[in-house]
Amino acid sequence: MIDEGVRNMETALGIDPDYDDAMVYINLLYREKADLQDSTEEYARYTRMADEWVRKTLATKKVKAARRPNQQ
């Protein structure tokens, strides 16, 4: 179910690469997958993947904010 969720969010990102909500959900899905792992190596692997999606999300939000006209 988690893998299906990741695939669905990746499909959404294929449609809109700036869809930061999908990035957040991928992060959460990988954290859930990490919690289900038996080995510390696999836990760390999925946690690193989740952290990378956090970085991508923050970078995307920064770019989107820079595109917005100044609101006063």
N, C-alpha and C positions, 0 to 999 in steps of 0.2 A: 504494500500500500504506500509506503514511504517513497519507494522508487517510482511508482506511478505519479505521485505528487510532484516529484522532482522533474520528471519528464513533462508533465503538464505545465509547470512553471517555465521550463526551458522552451516549450512551444510558445508560450505567451511572450517570452523574451525574443523569440524569433520574429514575432509580429511587431513588437515594440521593444527595442533594445534598451530603452530608457525607463522601462516599467519597474521602478524601484520596489514596489510592493511585492512583485514576484521574486525579486532578489532577497527580500526579507524572509519570505516564506521558504525559499531554498535553504537559507541559513538555518531556520528553525527545523526544517525537515532533516538536515544533516546532523543537527544537535540531537534530535530524537534518535536518529540512526546510531549515533555515537553511544548514546545511553544503552542501547540494546546489544552492544558488542561485548564479547567475552574477554577479549585480549586488550591489554592496555595499548598495544601498538595500533590496533584497529580503532580504538576509542580516540587516540591521538590523531590518527589519519582523518577521521571524519570531523573532528573538532577543528583541525587546520583548514579543511575544506569550508566549514561553516565560517571560520574567521575570514577567509578570503572573500566570501560573499558579503560579509559585513563591510570590508574595505571597498568592494565594488559598489555596494549600495551608497556608502558615504560619498564616494567619488562622483557617482551619478547625481546624487542630490545636490552636490556642490556645483556641478555643471549646470543643472537645471535652474538652480537659484541664480546663477550668473546670467543666464539667458533672460530671466524676467526683468522687465523694466523696473526702474526704481519706483517703489511705492512710497508716497509721502502723505 
